[in-house]
Amino acid sequence: MKKLLLPILLFCGVQTLHAQLSIDAQVKYAYNSSALFNKNISDLGASQDYDFAFNSNYGAAVNVNYGKIGIGAELLLGSLRGAYQGTIVSANSSYTSEVNLDLTQIPVYLRVGGAKGSFGEFGVVLHNVKNATYSATNDVNLSNYSFDATSRYQSFMGYMVGVGGRMSLPKIPVMLSISARFMYSTADAKGVDALGLPLDGYPTYYNTNAASVGLHAGLVYSFEQ
């Protein structure tokens, strides 16, 4: 009898684990408002000020869920932008400018809430910067100026937190996932200021911190065990 007890307990444990385990795959799209913050830019007031910037990302995600706890990883392609506006008093003109980072994002996170219904998520996001472009427009003659700023930027890690929910769709075996996500990086992305000048040329050097808040939508297929 004792010889049978251990195999029975192991079998029950495996069956319980099997019943609560699920794996799901997702294709998704995200639309974000983003910024690249630097104290040297913030301290300059109206001559260099922040503006609204928007960007999008698309890709795929995989989640492994055990009951109400899950681990997820994503691969997202797209961009992250920082926008600026300001006045040049000596030229009696104003300008707008933008930095566009072409990058790959790899979020890795913990999910709380299970495979269905509402959920929360928090983790880290690796931003692999592939290319960077600075562009500006002057309001006097509407002249455009741009240059490749890739050498001024570097890859960086950020922290993310999000909340959302999943709902079943009628007649098809997939769920719709909608979530809001906030990301902030304490790591240095380096870069240029609103006028395109290198930030490492300022008397005091400060990190450039990326931030974004966005809406994520995806279609999820669950491989329930």
N, C-alpha and C positions, 0 to 999 in steps of 0.2 A: 504493500500500500504506500509506504514511504517513497519507494522508487517511482511510483506513478505521480506523486504530488508535485514534484518539481516540473516535469513536462507539462502537467495540466496548468500550473501557474504561469509558465512561460507562454503557453498557447493563449491563455486568457489575456495576458499582457499584450501580446502581439496583436490580437484581435481588437483590443481596446484602442491601441495606437493606430491601427489600420482604419478604424471607424472614424477617428477624429482628424485624420490627416487628409489634407487636400492640397493640390497644386493648381495654380491658375496662371494663364498667360494673357497678356493684354497688349493691344495696340492703342496708342494714345497721342493726343495733341494738347499742347499747352500754349496759352497766350498770357504774356506777362508784362508788367510794368517794372522797369529795372533802372538802376543807377550805379554809378561809380563814384564813391565819396572819397574826398581827400581834404584834410584840414587846411592845406595851403590854398585850395580853391575856395573853401568855405570862408576863410578869413578875408578874402578880397572883396566881398560885398557885391555891389552892382556891376563891377567890371568883369566879374566871373561868377555867374550864378547857375544853379541847377535848373533844368527843364524836364518836362515829361519825356520819357523814352519808352518805346514798346517793342517787343520782340516775340518770336514764337519758336517752339521746339516740337519735334515729333519723334516717335520711336516706339520702343517695345519695353515691356516689363514682365518679370516673372516673380510670383509670390509663392512661398511655401507656408501653409497655415496648419497649426495644430490647435484645434479648438478656437479660442478667442485671441490667440497670439500668432503672429506671422512674421516672416522675414522677407523683405523684398529687395530687388535690384532692378535698375533700369538702364537703358542706353538711349540717350536723347541727342538728336542732332539739331543744330540751329544756331542761335546767336544770343548775345547779351549786349545791350547798348547802354551807353551813358550819354545824356544830352545836356547841353549848356546854352546859356544866352548871356549877353552882356553888352556893355557900352564901352566904346573907345572915345574918351573925352577929347583927346588930342586931334582925332579925325572927325569929331562930331558925327559919329555913326554908331550903329548897333550891329550885332551879329548873332547868329546861331551856329552851333557846332555840335558834332556828334562823334563818338567813338563806337565803332561796331566791332565786337569780338566774335569772330567765327569760331565756334567751339563744339566740343562733344562733352555732354554732361553724363556722369555716372553716379546716380543716387543709390545709396545703400542704406536701408532703414528698417526699423522695427514697426510692425503694424499691430494695433490693438483694436479688436472688434470683430475678428473672424472674417470668413470668406464672403459673407453676405451682410447687408444692412450698413449701419453707420460705422465709421472707423476713425481712428487717429493714427498718425504716423510721425516718427521723428528719427533723424539720422544725419548722415553726412553726404555731401555732394562734391565729387571731384570735377573740376572744370579744366578740361584739356584745351588750351588756347592754340588754335592752328594758325589763324591769321587775324590781324588787327588793322583797321583803316580809320584814319581821322579825316573828317570833312567839315568844311565851314562855308557859310554864305554871309556876305556883307550886304546890308540893306541899302547902301548908297548906289552901287552899280550892279547889285545882285550877282557879283562875280563869285564863282565857286572855286574852292581850293581844297585839295585832298592829297594825302600821301599815305604810303604804307608804313604803319607804325608797329608792325609785328615784333620788331626787335625790342620795343619798349615795354612789352607786356610778357607775362609769364603765367603758367598754369597755377591754379590755387584750389584750396579746399574750403568749403563752406558748410554751415549747419542749416538744417531744414526742419520745419514742423508743418504739419498739415492736418486738416480734418475734411471728411467727406462722407459719401455714402454710395452704396451700390443698389441697383434695382433691376429686377428681372424684366425682360422685354417679351411681349406676347408672341407666341408661335415660333420663336427662334431660341436656341439653347445658349444664349449669351446674356450677359448683364451689362447695363450702362453704369459706368463709374464717373462720378462728378466730385471734384475736390478742390479746395483752396489751399495753396501752399506758400509759405514764406521762407526765404533763404537769405542768410547773411553770412558774409565771410570776414573773419578776423585776420585772415592771411593777406599778404600783400600781393595785389595783382600788378603793381608798378604802374607805368603809363605816362601820359602827358596831361597838361592842364587844358583849360577850355580854349586856349589860343594855340594849342598844339606844341607847347614848349615842354621839354622833359621835366618831370617832377623831381628827378634827382639833381637838378640844377639849382633848386631853392636852397637858401642858407640853412634851413632846418628841414630835414627829411621826415615825411610822414607816410605811413602805409596808405595804399589805395584799397578801399573796402567795397566789394560788390554786394549789392542787395537786389532782391526781386520779390514781387508778390504776384501770384497768377492763378488763373483758373485752369484746371486740368480736366480733360474729358477723355474717356477711353471705352473700348469694348472689351469685355472680359469673358474668357471661356474657362470654366472650372473643370479640372480633371479630378472629380471627387472619388475617393477610394471607397 
